């Protein structure tokens, strides 16, 4: 049996790339706004959909229930988001950005988009298109593959 070489192992490489990219952006908004990656992902998802449940945030952002719950509690405690009970199903609540949260979101979005643009700056238009296609293919494949156990 050949040993596993992590630097050549696709899941490892993708994980490291995701961590490095995420941490690079997080340094910017963390220093200025005092939030971490989970809080930003929750805010970004609420900002995208305007009103969404915690469960739907977890599904959309690929975050575990505990991580979403902690991020929601932190943001709610800071007055950045608000929870509103669903009148049709009291077991569920919708989350929305409060004015302070919306203001923070509107300040971070240009930073995030600029970071993504800078990251892609070293790629040609064709390379960006191929990268997007490859990410989509890998995501589709990964979501239907059985676990490696």
C-alpha positions in Angstrom: 0.0 0.0 0.0 1.2 3.5 -0.9 1.2 6.1 1.8 -1.3 8.9 1.5 0.5 12.1 0.5 -1.7 14.9 1.9 -0.3 17.6 -0.4 -1.5 15.5 -3.4 -4.8 14.4 -1.8 -7.7 16.4 -3.3 -10.0 16.5 -0.3 -7.1 17.8 1.8 -6.0 20.4 -0.8 -9.6 21.7 -1.1 -10.0 21.9 2.7 -6.7 23.8 3.1 -7.6 26.1 0.2 -11.1 26.8 1.8 -9.5 27.5 5.2 -6.8 29.8 3.8 -9.3 31.8 1.6 -11.9 32.0 4.4 -9.3 33.1 7.0 -7.9 35.7 4.7 -11.3 37.4 4.3 -12.2 36.8 8.0 -9.2 38.8 9.1 -10.7 41.9 7.4 -14.1 41.8 8.9 -13.1 40.3 12.2 -10.8 43.2 13.0 -13.3 45.8 12.0 -16.6 44.3 13.1 -15.6 41.7 15.8 -17.4 38.7 14.1 -16.1 35.4 13.1 -16.6 33.1 10.1 -19.8 31.4 11.4 -21.4 34.8 12.3 -20.5 36.2 8.9 -22.0 33.1 7.1 -25.2 33.5 9.0 -25.4 37.2 8.3 -24.5 36.7 4.6 -27.3 34.1 4.3 -29.8 36.3 6.0 -28.7 39.2 3.8 -29.2 37.1 0.7 -32.6 35.8 1.5 -33.8 38.7 3.8 -35.8 36.3 6.1 -34.8 32.6 6.7 -34.9 30.0 9.4 -31.8 28.7 11.2 -32.3 25.3 9.8 -32.4 26.7 6.2 -29.2 28.7 7.0 -27.5 25.5 8.0 -28.5 23.7 4.8 -27.6 26.7 2.5 -24.3 27.5 4.2 -23.3 23.9 4.9 -23.0 24.6 8.7 -23.9 22.3 11.5 -26.9 23.0 13.8 -24.7 23.8 16.8 -22.5 26.2 14.9 -25.5 28.0 13.4 -27.2 28.1 16.8 -24.1 29.7 18.5 -23.7 32.2 15.7 -27.4 33.2 15.8 -27.2 33.6 19.6 -24.1 35.8 19.3 -25.6 38.0 16.6 -28.9 38.2 18.4 -27.2 39.2 21.6 -25.4 42.0 19.8 -28.7 43.3 18.3 -27.6 42.5 14.8 -30.4 40.0 14.0 -33.9 39.4 15.2 -35.9 36.2 15.6 -39.6 36.3 14.7 -41.9 33.3 15.4 -43.6 31.6 12.4 -47.3 32.1 13.1 -48.0 29.0 11.1 -45.5 26.8 12.9 -44.5 27.9 16.4 -41.6 25.5 16.4 -39.8 27.6 13.8 -38.6 31.2 13.8 -37.5 33.5 10.9 -34.3 35.4 11.2 -33.9 38.9 9.8 -31.2 41.6 10.0 -31.8 44.4 12.4 -30.8 47.9 11.2 -27.3 47.6 12.8 -26.9 44.1 11.3 -28.0 45.4 7.9 -25.5 48.3 8.1 -22.7 45.9 9.0 -23.7 43.5 6.2 -23.7 46.4 3.7 -20.2 47.3 4.8 -18.8 43.8 4.7 -20.3 42.8 1.3 -18.0 45.1 -0.7 -15.0 43.9 1.3 -16.0 40.3 0.5 -16.6 40.9 -3.2 -13.3 42.8 -3.5 -11.5 40.0 -1.8 -13.0 37.5 -4.2 -12.1 39.7 -7.2 -8.5 40.1 -6.0 -8.3 36.3 -5.5 -9.5 35.7 -9.1 -7.2 38.5 -10.5 -4.4 36.1 -11.3 -6.8 34.0 -13.5 -7.9 34.7 -17.1 -11.6 34.9 -17.8 -11.5 31.4 -19.3 -9.7 30.0 -16.3 -12.4 31.6 -14.0 -15.1 30.0 -16.1 -13.4 26.6 -16.0 -12.8 26.9 -12.2 -16.5 27.7 -11.7 -17.5 24.6 -13.8 -15.1 22.4 -11.9 -16.3 23.5 -8.5 -19.9 22.9 -9.6 -19.0 19.4 -10.9 -17.1 18.5 -7.7 -19.9 19.8 -5.5 -22.6 17.9 -7.4 -20.5 14.7 -7.3 -19.6 15.1 -3.6 -23.3 15.5 -2.6 -24.3 12.2 -4.2 -21.3 10.1 -3.3 -21.6 7.6 -0.4 -19.3 8.2 2.6 -15.8 6.6 2.5 -16.5 4.2 5.4 
